[in-house]
Amino acid sequence: MPENIIEKFEIKHLQILDEKGNADTAILPNLSDNDLKKLFELLILSRQFDQRALQLHAEGRLGTYASILGQEASQIGSAYALEKTDWVFPSFREMGVYITLGYPIWMLFQYWTGDERGMKTPDDLNIFPVSVPVGTHTPHAVGAAFAAKIKGHKTAALSYFGDGGSSKGDFHEGLNIAGVHKLPVVFICQNNQWAISLPREKQTASKTIAQKAYSYGFEGIQVDGNDIFAVYKATKDALEKAKAGGGPTLIECFTYRMSDHTTADDASRYRPKEDVETWKDKDPLLRLKLYMQKKGIWTQSYEDDVKKKATEFVDSEIKKEEAAGLPDSKDIINYTYKDLTQRQKKEIKEIA
């Protein structure tokens, strides 16, 4: 007796801009020349922030830091599709998202020095603080989406995580609730091939991260994570669908972590050097530059000017952070609970 097929699915891979700067005009998102310049400038600014952060760490002026080198398109392309009213739940490697949304750069540096005041989000931004524990913020994004649905708000929540996060229970619980209740949430997995020293093929037996969405009743798509157009389009489409009542989407950005996992890691101990060299040709900044050059909106003088301004701006933000001084030592006690306990009141007196 033949078996009956009760469910079928397929995973699509979206690429619009290739490594030579050629774009598929049939599916190219509607971005003006001004948008292209903004994206290019955000890529430069984010990369400059990243380079300065690594330099400051080497000088002992910054704590452990997680580089975003190579993953800028996954972050900037997705964040550029957001509206101010959408809610964002980042992990610890989303500095490009923060910068795209207009988060003060000096406060980002402040956070990476170990000063939690850097994560006191400005009132006009709907972005949550960095989540260092892997995957724990995914249910928070789902909760925000649930609240938006109950209140009838036409907003969506967006959760960022890495391929390692897809192995956590929080990931599966969050996706399950989102699917059951058809919530307005977009899950973005930056699949950078490595969860610290564990390669993706040992992270999951699934051929893609994207296909995990179908286990929970909604769409998953894999995009070229170094193609800023593909990331932007997939995110924009997913957000529009979510706000129209179409439910969640899981977007797997297939990218690569060019640097160490953090400044406390040495990737050369477990990662083939040849792989890193191969991915250098897939640089998201390079392919956008090639595309803009073909369109006649990139020149070397333009790029030099952008880099100069980005360098000066980032350096001025470092000075601003260092001028902010150290936090009050009492803050570690003052903000532990809503009200001070008797023991904490005693500790406050001892500090004073």
Buried (B, 14 or more C-beta within 10 A) or exposed (E): EEEEEEEEEEBEEBBBBBBEBEBEEEEBBEBEEEEBBBBBBBBBBBBBBBBBBBEBBEEEBBBEBBBBBBBBBBBBBBBBBBEEEBBBBBBBBBBBBBBBBEBBBBBBBBBBBEBBBBBEBEEEBBBBBBBEEBBBBBBBBBBBBBBBBEEEBEBBBBBBBBBBBBBBEBBBBBBBBBBEBBBBBBBBBBBBBBBBEEEBEEBBEBEBBBBBBBBBBBBBBBBBBBBBBBBBBBBBBBBEBBBEEBBBBBBBBBBBBBBBBBBEBEBEEEBEEEEBEEBEEBBBBBBBBBBBBEEEBBEEEBBEEBBEBBBEBBEEBBEBBBEBEEBEEEEEBEEEEEEBEEEBEEBBEEEE
